[in-house]
Amino acid sequence: MNRAVPRRYAPMSPGQFALAVLAMGVVVVGSNVLVQVPLNDWLTWGGLSYPMAFLVTDLLNRRFGPRAARRVAWCGFALALAVSMWVASPRIALASGLAYLCAQLIDIKVFDRLRDQRWWRAPLLAGTAGAVFDTAVFFSVAFAGSGLPWLTWLLGDLAIKLAVNLAMLAPFRALMWNLARPAEARPVEARPAEARPVER
């Protein structure tokens, strides 16, 4: 019976972890502010900035593995929720936190399932799944019953997120072989048996 070869990922240093959490927090908090600024009747500025969160997650997932990506997602969620309370309304902050965390975990799961296929499938399909879930949860929690044209914004933001997610394939491709180069998958070698003295 053949066993699957355990996958080896690069270890994440404390500095890399802190930088990843900071980058995620900046993207999410910035998007929480920008989503309150309509670009036109269909779009908000937040739809242009938020897909960068999926790019960060996918690069982390590819290089450091799903476990490390989930750690960053959880810490980014806590940081973004705390800061968003100061720069956005509590309802916007709560909606963003719920949508962000669920969408990131979905993105990580889908990416991990597809990582061994063609290079573009994992980031494209994972980002698409995350964007759909994020947009639906965020706009329904943040704006339902407000009297604002949130359904129109939902459709517009989803369209722009999907377009930006497609465009994010270019930087993902450019970065995947250095910042996100995966460690080789190889079996864990057993320790050699200790040498014993030859009895005479």
C-alpha positions as CSV (number, residue, x, y, z in Angstrom):
1,M,0.0,0.0,0.0
2,N,1.5,3.3,-1.1
3,R,1.6,6.1,1.5
4,A,1.3,9.8,0.5
5,V,4.6,11.6,0.8
6,P,4.3,14.1,3.6
7,R,4.7,17.6,2.3
8,R,7.4,19.8,3.8
9,Y,6.9,23.6,4.0
10,A,9.4,26.3,4.8
11,P,9.3,27.4,8.5
12,M,8.0,30.9,9.2
13,S,10.2,33.1,11.3
14,P,8.6,35.4,13.9
15,G,9.6,38.4,11.8
16,Q,7.9,37.0,8.7
17,F,4.8,36.1,10.8
18,A,4.6,39.7,12.1
19,L,5.0,41.2,8.7
20,A,2.3,38.9,7.2
21,V,-0.1,39.8,10.0
22,L,0.6,43.5,9.5
23,A,0.1,43.3,5.8
24,M,-3.2,41.5,6.2
25,G,-4.3,44.1,8.8
26,V,-3.5,47.0,6.5
27,V,-5.4,45.5,3.6
28,V,-8.5,44.7,5.7
29,V,-8.6,47.9,7.7
30,G,-8.0,50.0,4.5
31,S,-10.8,48.1,2.7
32,N,-13.2,48.7,5.7
33,V,-12.7,52.5,5.2
34,L,-12.8,52.4,1.4
35,V,-16.0,50.3,1.3
36,Q,-17.9,53.2,2.8
37,V,-16.8,55.5,-0.1
38,P,-18.9,54.8,-3.3
39,L,-17.0,54.9,-6.6
40,N,-20.3,55.2,-8.5
41,D,-23.8,53.7,-8.1
42,W,-22.4,50.2,-8.5
43,L,-19.0,50.1,-6.9
44,T,-17.1,51.1,-3.7
45,W,-13.4,51.6,-3.5
46,G,-13.1,48.7,-1.1
47,G,-13.8,46.3,-3.9
48,L,-10.5,47.3,-5.5
49,S,-8.3,46.9,-2.5
50,Y,-9.7,43.8,-0.7
51,P,-8.6,41.1,-3.2
52,M,-5.0,41.8,-2.2
53,A,-5.8,39.9,1.1
54,F,-6.3,36.8,-1.0
55,L,-3.0,37.3,-2.7
56,V,-1.2,37.6,0.6
57,T,-3.0,34.4,1.9
58,D,-2.2,32.4,-1.2
59,L,1.5,33.3,-1.2
60,L,1.7,32.3,2.5
61,N,-0.2,29.1,1.8
62,R,2.1,28.1,-1.0
63,R,5.4,28.9,0.8
64,F,4.6,28.1,4.5
65,G,1.6,25.8,4.2
66,P,-2.1,26.0,5.2
67,R,-1.4,25.8,9.0
68,A,0.7,29.0,8.9
69,A,-1.8,30.7,6.6
70,R,-4.6,30.0,9.1
71,R,-2.5,31.4,11.9
72,V,-2.0,34.6,10.0
73,A,-5.7,34.7,9.1
74,W,-6.8,34.4,12.7
75,C,-4.3,37.0,14.0
76,G,-5.1,39.3,11.1
77,F,-8.8,38.9,12.0
78,A,-8.2,40.0,15.6
79,L,-5.9,42.9,14.6
80,A,-8.3,44.1,11.8
81,L,-11.4,43.8,14.1
82,A,-9.7,45.8,16.9
83,V,-8.5,48.6,14.6
84,S,-11.6,48.7,12.5
85,M,-13.6,49.7,15.6
86,W,-11.7,52.9,15.5
87,V,-11.9,53.7,11.8
88,A,-15.3,52.3,10.9
89,S,-18.7,51.8,12.6
90,P,-19.1,48.8,14.9
91,R,-21.5,47.2,12.3
92,I,-19.0,47.6,9.5
93,A,-16.2,46.2,11.7
94,L,-18.3,43.2,12.8
95,A,-19.4,42.4,9.2
96,S,-15.9,42.8,7.9
97,G,-14.5,40.5,10.6
98,L,-17.0,37.7,10.0
99,A,-16.7,37.9,6.2
100,Y,-12.9,38.1,6.3
101,L,-12.4,35.2,8.6
102,C,-14.8,32.8,6.8
103,A,-13.6,33.8,3.4
104,Q,-9.9,33.4,4.3
105,L,-10.5,29.9,5.7
106,I,-12.4,28.9,2.6
107,D,-9.6,30.4,0.4
108,I,-6.9,28.4,2.4
109,K,-8.9,25.2,2.1
110,V,-9.6,25.4,-1.6
111,F,-6.0,26.5,-2.4
112,D,-4.6,23.6,-0.4
113,R,-6.8,21.1,-2.3
114,L,-5.7,22.5,-5.7
115,R,-2.0,23.3,-5.0
116,D,-0.6,20.4,-7.1
117,Q,-2.6,21.3,-10.2
118,R,-1.7,24.0,-12.8
119,W,-0.2,27.0,-11.0
120,W,-3.1,29.3,-11.8
121,R,-6.0,27.1,-10.7
122,A,-5.4,27.2,-6.9
123,P,-5.1,31.1,-6.6
124,L,-7.9,31.7,-9.1
125,L,-10.5,29.3,-7.8
126,A,-9.6,29.9,-4.1
127,G,-9.8,33.6,-4.6
128,T,-13.1,33.3,-6.5
129,A,-14.7,31.2,-3.7
130,G,-13.4,33.5,-1.0
131,A,-14.6,36.7,-2.9
132,V,-18.1,35.3,-3.4
133,F,-18.4,34.3,0.3
134,D,-16.8,37.5,1.6
135,T,-19.0,39.8,-0.5
136,A,-22.3,38.0,0.4
137,V,-21.6,37.9,4.1
138,F,-20.2,41.4,4.4
139,F,-22.9,43.4,2.5
140,S,-25.8,41.4,4.1
141,V,-24.5,42.0,7.6
142,A,-23.2,45.5,7.1
143,F,-26.0,47.1,5.1
144,A,-29.2,45.0,5.2
145,G,-32.1,47.1,6.3
146,S,-30.1,50.3,6.1
147,G,-32.0,51.8,3.1
148,L,-28.8,52.0,1.1
149,P,-28.6,50.3,-2.3
150,W,-26.5,47.5,-0.8
151,L,-27.6,44.8,-3.3
152,T,-26.4,47.0,-6.1
153,W,-23.1,47.5,-4.3
154,L,-22.9,43.8,-3.6
155,L,-23.1,42.9,-7.3
156,G,-20.7,45.7,-8.3
157,D,-18.2,44.9,-5.7
158,L,-18.3,41.2,-6.5
159,A,-17.7,41.9,-10.2
160,I,-14.7,44.1,-9.5
161,K,-13.3,41.6,-6.9
162,L,-13.5,38.8,-9.4
163,A,-11.8,41.0,-12.0
164,V,-9.1,42.1,-9.6
165,N,-8.6,38.5,-8.4
166,L,-8.0,37.5,-12.0
167,A,-5.5,40.3,-12.4
168,M,-3.7,39.2,-9.2
169,L,-2.5,36.1,-11.0
170,A,0.2,38.2,-12.6
171,P,1.9,39.2,-9.3
172,F,1.3,35.7,-7.9
173,R,3.1,34.2,-10.8
174,A,5.9,36.7,-10.5
175,L,6.4,36.1,-6.8
176,M,5.6,32.4,-6.5
177,W,9.2,31.2,-7.4
178,N,10.9,33.4,-4.8
179,L,8.7,34.8,-2.0
180,A,6.3,31.8,-2.3
181,R,8.5,29.0,-3.6
182,P,7.4,25.9,-1.8
183,A,9.7,23.6,-0.1
184,E,10.2,20.2,-1.8
185,A,7.9,17.4,-0.8
186,R,10.0,14.6,0.4
187,P,9.6,11.8,2.9
188,V,10.9,12.4,6.4
189,E,14.1,10.4,6.7
190,A,14.4,8.0,9.6
191,R,17.3,8.5,12.0
192,P,20.1,6.2,11.3
193,A,20.6,3.5,13.9
194,E,23.3,4.2,16.4
195,A,26.6,2.5,15.7
196,R,27.2,-0.4,18.1
197,P,30.7,-1.6,18.9
198,V,31.6,-4.9,17.3
199,E,31.8,-7.7,19.9
200,R,34.9,-9.8,19.7
